[in-house]
Amino acid sequence: MKYLTIFILLLSNIYAEDWLSFRGSQSNIGRANVKISDAPKLTWKFTTGGPIKGTAAITKDKVFIGSEDNKFYCLNLSDGKERWSIELSDIIESSPLILENDVVIGTADGNLHRLDSKSGKILWTYKAEDRFAGGANWFELNGEKVVVAGNYDNFVHAVNFKTGKKTWTYETENFINGTPAVDGDNIVFGGCDNFLYVLGTDGKIKNEIDLGSYIAGSPGMENGNAYIGHYDHKYFRVDVKTKKIIWEFSKSTFPFFSSPAIGEKQIIFGGRDRRVYCLDKETGKRTWSFRTKGKNDSSPLLSDGKVIFGSSDGRVYILNAEDGKELWQFDVGKAIIAAPAIAHNSIVIGSTDGILYCFK
């Protein structure tokens, strides 16, 4: 029994390294526990027929990604060879969610699909009225897994993962572009109607906080606090229970579309002013900033004391998280909007040139 327990713990640690959603966790924390070289090597590239704007999902031996060529792909993590692909009904901008070894992915014509991860077979399709731009997340309700995703039809849609049937919907006053964060029994998301919303898992409103401008990114959640930026160049830490804005940061005159990476003491995010910012998590004061040659909508990741992100200047960067010093860059030549994924000693990121890049 002792050895069985050890084996199960080892197995769970292996799978804990997977990157299963847009920000790698239900709370959208944007943080991993993977050792990163100061100079990773490009190990493979895979070319699709259209721009890649979503973040890849990574399991033990597979990579999943959608493209604006209307196709969704499953590749080998080791060499980038295609295992299968499926043509869906419209372009794919959103990021996949891996749940119970299947894939949930949305398309621009409002279809949310559950795919068999081994074959790509469509297991169910849920229809909304407009585009799924952000990725899906999930929570449990009455012992069943429920998928939750925002849509440009102004609704957040909660869908039974097993059946594909509607569990509930919640209507806002404008588009929902980002991926909801799930923090305990709270579902937190921003809307283009200026509000940060807090719903219960039953779909009923708990709180709404007016942040004063539309919110295109996805909140990161930790200990009941949401970290999120908006179009009018402010970034916030908000206590979602009390509705109190703990701090706000505004040192730019450009919008924030990037979602945050949440460290032990840091919040790191990109801006359209060609900078990536690091703030003290408690005070909101700037610790450092790093200047690129293009806007930074790509949401950074934190791992091994390093920051990884892409930029519209066509480069992938690695910075030292403590002081923001550049350690490495790789020029792909075309703008990068997608956030990176990291798992199993691999950094995977897509570009608007339609190519998915894997660095070891």
RAVENSUL-V538431 format. One record per pair of residues at least 6 apart in sequence whose C-alpha atoms are under 6 Angstrom apart, sorted by the first residue. I is the first residue (numbers start at 1). J is the second residue. D is the distance in Angstrom with one decimal. If there is no record, write none. Layout:
i | j | d
I | J | D
I | J | D
//
This chain:
i | j | d
17 | 343 | 5.4
18 | 58 | 5.6
18 | 59 | 4.8
18 | 343 | 5.4
19 | 57 | 5.4
19 | 58 | 4.9
19 | 343 | 5.9
20 | 57 | 5.1
20 | 97 | 5.7
20 | 98 | 5.0
21 | 57 | 5.9
21 | 97 | 4.6
22 | 55 | 5.7
22 | 95 | 5.6
23 | 30 | 4.7
26 | 181 | 6.0
26 | 182 | 5.2
27 | 181 | 4.8
27 | 182 | 5.0
27 | 183 | 5.5
27 | 220 | 6.0
27 | 221 | 5.1
28 | 181 | 5.7
28 | 220 | 4.7
29 | 220 | 5.2
29 | 261 | 5.8
29 | 262 | 5.4
30 | 261 | 4.5
30 | 301 | 5.1
31 | 301 | 5.6
31 | 302 | 4.7
31 | 303 | 6.0
32 | 303 | 5.0
33 | 303 | 5.5
34 | 303 | 5.9
35 | 304 | 5.4
38 | 327 | 5.9
39 | 328 | 5.8
40 | 359 | 5.8
40 | 360 | 5.4
41 | 359 | 5.2
41 | 360 | 5.5
42 | 358 | 6.0
42 | 359 | 4.3
43 | 358 | 5.8
43 | 359 | 5.5
44 | 80 | 6.0
44 | 358 | 5.5
45 | 356 | 5.6
45 | 357 | 4.7
46 | 355 | 5.5
46 | 356 | 5.1
47 | 354 | 5.9
47 | 355 | 4.4
48 | 354 | 5.1
48 | 355 | 5.9
49 | 69 | 5.0
50 | 67 | 5.7
50 | 68 | 4.6
50 | 69 | 4.6
50 | 354 | 4.7
51 | 67 | 5.9
51 | 68 | 5.4
51 | 352 | 4.0
51 | 353 | 5.5
51 | 354 | 4.2
52 | 67 | 4.9
52 | 350 | 5.3
52 | 351 | 5.3
52 | 352 | 5.3
52 | 354 | 5.3
53 | 93 | 5.3
53 | 337 | 5.7
53 | 338 | 4.6
54 | 93 | 5.4
54 | 94 | 4.9
54 | 95 | 4.4
54 | 338 | 5.2
55 | 95 | 5.0
55 | 338 | 5.5
55 | 339 | 5.3
56 | 64 | 5.6
56 | 65 | 4.9
56 | 341 | 5.9
57 | 63 | 5.8
57 | 64 | 5.2
61 | 77 | 5.1
62 | 75 | 5.6
62 | 76 | 4.8
62 | 77 | 4.8
63 | 74 | 5.7
63 | 75 | 5.1
63 | 77 | 5.6
64 | 73 | 5.7
64 | 74 | 4.7
65 | 72 | 5.9
65 | 73 | 5.4
66 | 72 | 4.3
66 | 92 | 5.4
67 | 92 | 5.2
68 | 91 | 4.3
68 | 92 | 5.1
69 | 91 | 6.0
70 | 87 | 5.7
70 | 88 | 5.5
70 | 90 | 5.0
70 | 91 | 4.2
70 | 92 | 5.9
71 | 86 | 5.5
71 | 87 | 4.3
71 | 88 | 5.8
72 | 85 | 5.5
72 | 86 | 5.4
73 | 85 | 4.4
74 | 83 | 5.5
74 | 84 | 5.4
75 | 81 | 5.4
75 | 82 | 4.4
75 | 83 | 5.2
90 | 107 | 5.8
90 | 108 | 5.7
90 | 109 | 5.9
91 | 107 | 5.9
91 | 108 | 5.6
92 | 107 | 4.8
93 | 133 | 5.5
94 | 133 | 4.8
94 | 134 | 4.9
94 | 135 | 5.0
95 | 135 | 4.6
96 | 104 | 5.7
96 | 105 | 4.9
97 | 103 | 5.6
97 | 104 | 5.1
97 | 136 | 6.0
102 | 115 | 5.9
102 | 116 | 5.1
102 | 117 | 4.8
103 | 114 | 5.5
103 | 115 | 5.0
103 | 117 | 5.9
104 | 113 | 5.5
104 | 114 | 4.5
105 | 112 | 5.7
105 | 113 | 5.4
106 | 112 | 4.3
106 | 132 | 5.3
107 | 132 | 5.5
108 | 131 | 4.1
108 | 132 | 5.5
109 | 130 | 5.7
109 | 131 | 5.2
110 | 127 | 5.8
110 | 128 | 4.7
110 | 129 | 5.6
110 | 130 | 4.6
110 | 131 | 4.6
110 | 132 | 5.8
111 | 126 | 5.7
111 | 127 | 4.8
112 | 125 | 5.6
112 | 126 | 5.0
113 | 124 | 5.9
113 | 125 | 4.5
114 | 122 | 6.0
114 | 123 | 5.5
114 | 124 | 5.4
115 | 121 | 5.4
115 | 122 | 4.6
115 | 123 | 5.5
124 | 164 | 5.8
126 | 164 | 5.9
129 | 153 | 5.6
130 | 152 | 5.2
130 | 153 | 5.0
131 | 151 | 5.7
131 | 152 | 5.2
132 | 151 | 5.0
133 | 177 | 5.7
134 | 177 | 5.5
134 | 178 | 4.5
134 | 179 | 4.9
135 | 179 | 5.1
136 | 148 | 5.6
136 | 149 | 4.6
137 | 147 | 5.7
137 | 148 | 5.2
138 | 146 | 5.4
138 | 147 | 4.3
138 | 148 | 5.5
139 | 145 | 5.8
139 | 146 | 5.4
140 | 146 | 5.8
145 | 161 | 5.6
146 | 159 | 5.5
146 | 160 | 4.6
146 | 161 | 5.1
147 | 158 | 5.5
147 | 159 | 5.1
147 | 161 | 5.8
148 | 157 | 5.6
148 | 158 | 4.4
149 | 156 | 5.7
149 | 157 | 5.4
150 | 156 | 4.3
150 | 176 | 5.1
151 | 176 | 5.3
152 | 175 | 4.4
152 | 176 | 5.6
154 | 171 | 5.8
154 | 172 | 5.3
154 | 174 | 4.9
154 | 175 | 4.6
154 | 176 | 5.9
155 | 170 | 5.4
155 | 171 | 4.4
155 | 172 | 6.0
156 | 169 | 5.6
156 | 170 | 5.2
157 | 169 | 4.7
158 | 167 | 5.3
158 | 168 | 5.3
158 | 169 | 6.0
159 | 165 | 5.6
159 | 166 | 4.6
159 | 167 | 5.1
160 | 167 | 5.9
173 | 193 | 5.6
174 | 192 | 5.3
174 | 193 | 5.1
175 | 192 | 5.3
176 | 191 | 4.8
177 | 216 | 5.3
178 | 216 | 5.9
178 | 217 | 5.0
178 | 218 | 4.6
179 | 218 | 5.1
180 | 188 | 5.5
180 | 189 | 4.6
181 | 187 | 5.8
181 | 188 | 5.1
185 | 200 | 5.8
185 | 201 | 5.8
186 | 199 | 5.7
186 | 200 | 5.1
187 | 198 | 5.6
187 | 199 | 5.0
188 | 197 | 5.6
188 | 198 | 4.7
189 | 196 | 5.8
189 | 197 | 5.4
190 | 196 | 4.4
190 | 215 | 5.3
191 | 215 | 5.3
192 | 214 | 4.1
192 | 215 | 5.1
193 | 214 | 5.5
194 | 210 | 5.8
194 | 211 | 5.7
194 | 212 | 5.4
194 | 213 | 4.5
194 | 214 | 4.1
194 | 215 | 6.0
195 | 209 | 5.4
195 | 210 | 4.5
195 | 211 | 5.9
196 | 208 | 5.6
196 | 209 | 5.1
197 | 208 | 4.5
198 | 206 | 5.4
198 | 207 | 5.0
199 | 205 | 4.5
199 | 206 | 5.2
213 | 231 | 5.9
213 | 232 | 6.0
214 | 230 | 5.8
214 | 231 | 5.7
215 | 230 | 4.6
216 | 257 | 5.6
217 | 257 | 4.9
217 | 258 | 5.8
217 | 259 | 5.5
218 | 259 | 5.3
219 | 226 | 5.9
219 | 227 | 5.5
219 | 228 | 4.8
220 | 226 | 5.7
220 | 227 | 5.2
225 | 238 | 5.4
225 | 239 | 4.6
225 | 240 | 6.0
226 | 237 | 5.6
226 | 238 | 5.1
227 | 236 | 5.6
227 | 237 | 4.7
228 | 235 | 5.7
228 | 236 | 5.4
229 | 235 | 4.0
229 | 256 | 5.3
230 | 256 | 5.3
231 | 255 | 4.2
231 | 256 | 5.7
232 | 255 | 5.5
233 | 250 | 6.0
233 | 252 | 5.8
233 | 253 | 5.5
233 | 254 | 5.2
233 | 255 | 4.5
233 | 256 | 5.8
234 | 249 | 5.5
234 | 250 | 4.7
235 | 248 | 5.5
235 | 249 | 5.0
236 | 247 | 5.8
236 | 248 | 4.5
237 | 246 | 5.4
237 | 247 | 5.5
238 | 244 | 5.8
238 | 245 | 4.5
238 | 246 | 5.6
247 | 284 | 5.9
254 | 272 | 5.5
254 | 273 | 5.4
255 | 272 | 5.8
256 | 271 | 5.0
257 | 297 | 5.3
258 | 269 | 5.8
258 | 270 | 5.3
258 | 297 | 4.7
258 | 298 | 5.8
258 | 299 | 4.8
259 | 299 | 5.0
260 | 268 | 5.4
260 | 269 | 4.7
261 | 267 | 5.8
261 | 268 | 5.1
261 | 300 | 5.9
261 | 301 | 5.4
265 | 281 | 5.3
266 | 279 | 5.6
266 | 280 | 5.0
266 | 281 | 4.9
267 | 278 | 5.6
267 | 279 | 5.2
267 | 281 | 5.6
268 | 277 | 5.5
268 | 278 | 4.4
269 | 276 | 5.7
269 | 277 | 5.5
270 | 276 | 4.2
270 | 296 | 4.9
271 | 296 | 5.1
272 | 295 | 4.1
272 | 296 | 5.4
273 | 295 | 5.9
274 | 291 | 5.7
274 | 292 | 5.2
274 | 294 | 5.0
274 | 295 | 4.4
275 | 290 | 5.4
275 | 291 | 4.4
275 | 292 | 5.9
276 | 289 | 5.5
276 | 290 | 5.1
277 | 289 | 4.5
278 | 286 | 5.9
278 | 287 | 5.5
278 | 288 | 5.3
279 | 285 | 5.3
279 | 286 | 4.3
279 | 287 | 5.2
293 | 313 | 5.3
294 | 312 | 4.9
294 | 313 | 4.4
295 | 312 | 5.5
296 | 311 | 5.0
297 | 337 | 5.7
298 | 310 | 5.5
298 | 337 | 4.8
298 | 338 | 5.2
298 | 339 | 4.7
299 | 339 | 4.9
300 | 308 | 5.4
300 | 309 | 4.5
301 | 307 | 5.6
301 | 308 | 5.2
305 | 321 | 5.3
306 | 319 | 5.6
306 | 320 | 4.8
306 | 321 | 4.7
307 | 318 | 5.4
307 | 319 | 5.0
307 | 321 | 5.6
308 | 317 | 5.7
308 | 318 | 4.7
309 | 316 | 5.8
309 | 317 | 5.6
310 | 316 | 4.4
310 | 336 | 5.4
311 | 336 | 5.1
312 | 335 | 3.9
312 | 336 | 4.9
313 | 335 | 5.6
314 | 331 | 5.7
314 | 332 | 5.5
314 | 333 | 4.8
314 | 334 | 4.4
314 | 335 | 4.3
314 | 336 | 5.8
315 | 330 | 5.3
315 | 331 | 4.3
315 | 332 | 5.8
316 | 329 | 5.4
316 | 330 | 5.2
317 | 328 | 5.8
317 | 329 | 4.4
318 | 327 | 5.6
318 | 328 | 5.2
319 | 325 | 5.4
319 | 326 | 4.5
319 | 327 | 5.2
334 | 353 | 5.8
335 | 352 | 5.7
336 | 351 | 4.7
336 | 352 | 6.0
340 | 348 | 5.7
340 | 349 | 4.6
341 | 347 | 5.8
341 | 348 | 5.2
345 | 360 | 5.8
346 | 359 | 5.6
346 | 360 | 4.6
347 | 358 | 5.6
347 | 359 | 5.1
348 | 357 | 5.6
348 | 358 | 4.5
349 | 356 | 5.8
349 | 357 | 5.4
350 | 356 | 4.2
//
